[in-house]
Amino acid sequence: MVFERSLFGASYPRTEVDLRKEFDDFVFGKSGGIPHNHKSLIRRIRRNSSNQPIQCDCVNHLTNEPDTESKCPFCLGEKHYWDESFITCYSVMVGADGGNANRTRRLQLGEIRADYRIFYFRYDTKFTYKDKIIELKLDTEGVPTIPYKRDVIYRPETIRNYRSDNGRLEYIAIYCREEDALRLND
């Protein structure tokens, strides 16, 4: 039996589900389960010692805009230098009403698409609103193609920390608007 300590120092037996463990079991296939994940990239803005984003040299000092015409080879039009690293996550598409059947909503003056892609990450993942999630091109089995190719770039709209037992961070969900996603051409 596993015992935990409460905020007030008392020990008590753990009888509830450990959401961190369940997340790892589901997403990473720990405890012998089938992993439900895919490999993606996180693009993190490079920062200086004062934690300020480092602006690329291509940024025009008058307009404060990056060089988007010649596609700067250093920032790719992002305006700041960045670094990318692999990360494993789980993602799902959610429509306006929670289901794909209702993803196009009719309003009085027209229709809007309100699709979101939600990315789920472990509790120890660090993420800011300046960072981006990049989906890689995958083969039919869900394995990234080699050489790696960026497929879709997502900008976070909402970063939600899901907490449970005594406020402990259990997992992180990042909501990205599908209509704002940048789809790259081959």
N, C-alpha and C positions, 0 to 999 in steps of 0.2 A: 504494500500500500504506500502511495506517495503522500508525503505531508508537505504542506506549505505554511508559510508564516504570514499572518495578517499584518495590517498596518500597525496594530497595537501590540504585536509581539507574540500573540497566541498562535499555537500550531493547530492545524485542523487537517483532517484527511481530504485529499482532493477526490471529489466524486463527479465533477463535471468534466466536460470535454475541454481539452487543451487546444484552442484554436490555432496556435502556432504549429503544433504538431500535425493537426488535421490539414492545415494549409500545405505543409511540406509533404505530407502523405499524398494529397491530391495532385498538387502541381508538379512535384519532383519524383513521385512514385516511391517515396521512402516506405519502409515497412512492407516491401514486396508488391505494392500496387503498380498499376500502369501509370506512367507520368502523363499528365495533361498539360503540356507546355509547348512553347516554341522559343527559338532563339531570336532575339532582337538586338538592337543597338540602343544605347543611350548616348545622345549627343549632349555633352556638358560644356557650357560656356567656360572658357579659360578665364581665370581671375588673377588679379595681382595680389600683392601682400596685404592690401587694404580691402580685399574681397570684392573689388569692383571689376566688372567685365573688361577684358582687354580688347580694345577696338582694333580692327584690322587696318592695315596701312592703305587699303583701297578706299576707305571712307573719305568722301569729299568734305573738306573742312568748312566749306560755305553752306552746303545743303545738309550735311550730316547724314548723307545717304551712301550706301555701299555701291560699288561698281557692279551693276547688274547686267550691263550690256556685254562686257567681255567675260563674264563669269569668273571672278577672281579665283585663282587656283588654291588660295589659302583658306578663304572663308566660304566660298561658293555662294556669295551674295547674302550671307547671314549677318554681316556687319561686325561680327566679333570672331576672334579665334575660338576654336572649340576642339575638343577631344572626343573620340567615340570609343566605347567599350562594349563588349558583349554582355548581355544579361538574359536570363531565362525568366519568362513570365507566362501568364495565362491571360487571354483576352477573349472578349465576347462582344458581339454587336447588339445594341439595344435600340429599339425604335422609340418613337415619341410616346407611345402608350405601353411600352415595355415589350412589344412584340413586333416582328417584322411585317406582319399583315397591316399594321396601322402606321407604318413609318412615314407615309405621305399624308399630311393633315390639310384639309381644306378649311380655309378661313374666308371671311367675307370678300377680301380683295384678291384672293389667289390661293396658292398653296405654298407651303414651306416644307422642307425636309428637316427633320429633327433627329436624325440618327446620331448615335454616339457609339464610339468604341471604348470599352472600359478595359483597362489593363490592370491586372492584379499583380502586386509585387510583395515580396517578403517584408516583414516589419522593419528590417535593418537596412532597407534601400533608401539612400538619400536622393531626393529629387526636388528641383525648384521649378518655378514657372518659366524660367529662361531655358531650361533643358528641353530636349525633344526626344520622342520615341521614334525609332526608325525600324520599320518592318523590312525584312530581307525577302528577296525572291526565294520561294520554296519550290522543291520538286513535288511530285504527286504524293510522296510519303511524308511530307512536312519537314524535310531536311533542307537546310540552306544550300542553294546551288553554289558550285565552286567554278570560277572565282565568285566571291561574294558580290552581290549587287543590291543596292538599295532599291526598295520598291515603293514604299509609302512613308512620308514623314508626317508625324502627328505632333501638334502643339497642345500641351495640357490646358484644359479649360478649368478643371477643378481637381485639386489633389485632396483626397479624403483619407484621413487616418482613422481606421476602424479600431476602436478600443473596446475592451471588455473588463475582465477581472481586475477590480481596483484601479481602473484606468490604464492598464497595460496595453501597449500598442500590439495588436494582433496581426494586422496586414494593412497594406496600403492599396487604395484604388485610385487610378488616374483616369478621369473622364476626358475624352477628346472628341470634338465635333467632327463628324465624318466629312461634312461639306468643306471644312477648312483644311483637310488633309492635302498635302502636296503629293501628287502622283507623278512619279518619274517615268520618262520614256526610255525604252531600250536604246 
